[in-house]
Amino acid sequence: FAHPLEEGVVIAGLVPNGPAAKSGLKDGDLILSLDAEEVQSRRDLYLSLWRRGPGDRITLEVMRDNQARRLEVTGGDRADFFRQL
């Protein structure tokens, strides 16, 4: 779950044991870019994510505790996730 800010998108919730959580992304992280593309809105974030498939490697630049960090996320299977609901 994400909330847009003036610059980037802040993470407001993660799927437990999901790809983002496993990569080290945390609630409160501010996503600045995805694969070197600036993320200015929630729409930007979701459009970029939905262009990727299961197993794709995604590089996120995030701000946490006033420090920029780079995280590598391996995309999960969205269809598999929804089947589990």
C-alpha positions as CSV (number, residue, x, y, z in Angstrom):
1,F,0.0,0.0,0.0
2,A,1.4,3.4,-0.9
3,H,0.6,7.1,-0.3
4,P,1.8,9.8,-2.7
5,L,3.8,12.7,-1.4
6,E,5.2,15.8,-3.0
7,E,8.2,13.8,-4.0
8,G,8.0,10.1,-4.3
9,V,5.6,7.6,-2.7
10,V,5.7,6.5,0.9
11,I,5.1,2.8,1.8
12,A,2.1,2.5,4.2
13,G,1.9,-1.3,4.3
14,L,3.5,-4.4,3.0
15,V,2.2,-7.9,2.3
16,P,3.9,-10.1,4.9
17,N,6.6,-12.3,3.3
18,G,5.8,-10.7,-0.1
19,P,8.6,-9.8,-2.5
20,A,8.9,-6.2,-1.2
21,A,9.1,-7.2,2.5
22,K,11.6,-9.9,1.7
23,S,13.8,-7.4,-0.1
24,G,14.0,-5.2,3.0
25,L,11.4,-2.5,2.1
26,K,9.7,-1.1,5.2
27,D,6.7,0.9,6.2
28,G,7.6,4.5,6.0
29,D,10.2,4.1,3.2
30,L,9.9,6.8,0.5
31,I,10.3,5.4,-3.0
32,L,12.2,7.8,-5.1
33,S,12.8,5.7,-8.2
34,L,12.1,2.3,-9.8
35,D,14.8,1.0,-12.2
36,A,16.2,4.6,-12.4
37,E,12.8,6.1,-13.4
38,E,11.6,8.8,-11.0
39,V,8.5,7.9,-9.1
40,Q,6.3,11.0,-8.6
41,S,3.0,9.4,-7.9
42,R,1.3,6.2,-6.9
43,R,0.2,5.9,-10.5
44,D,3.8,6.1,-11.7
45,L,4.7,3.4,-9.2
46,Y,1.9,1.0,-10.1
47,L,2.3,1.4,-13.9
48,S,6.0,0.7,-13.6
49,L,5.4,-2.4,-11.4
50,W,2.7,-3.8,-13.6
51,R,5.0,-3.7,-16.7
52,R,7.3,-6.2,-14.9
53,G,6.6,-9.9,-14.5
54,P,7.3,-12.7,-12.0
55,G,11.0,-13.1,-11.5
56,D,12.0,-9.7,-12.9
57,R,14.6,-7.9,-10.8
58,I,13.6,-4.4,-9.8
59,T,15.9,-1.8,-8.3
60,L,14.2,0.7,-6.0
61,E,15.9,3.8,-4.6
62,V,14.3,4.7,-1.3
63,M,14.8,7.2,1.4
64,R,14.8,5.9,5.0
65,D,15.9,7.8,8.0
66,N,17.3,10.6,5.8
67,Q,19.5,8.1,4.0
68,A,19.1,7.0,0.3
69,R,19.2,3.3,0.0
70,R,19.1,1.0,-3.0
71,L,17.0,-2.2,-2.7
72,E,16.8,-5.1,-5.2
73,V,13.3,-6.7,-5.4
74,T,12.4,-9.9,-7.3
75,G,8.9,-9.6,-8.7
76,G,6.3,-12.1,-7.5
77,D,3.4,-13.7,-9.3
78,R,0.4,-11.5,-8.8
79,A,-2.0,-14.2,-10.0
80,D,-0.6,-16.6,-7.4
81,F,-1.0,-13.9,-4.7
82,F,-4.7,-13.4,-5.6
83,R,-5.4,-17.1,-5.7
84,Q,-4.3,-17.3,-2.0
85,L,-6.8,-14.6,-0.9
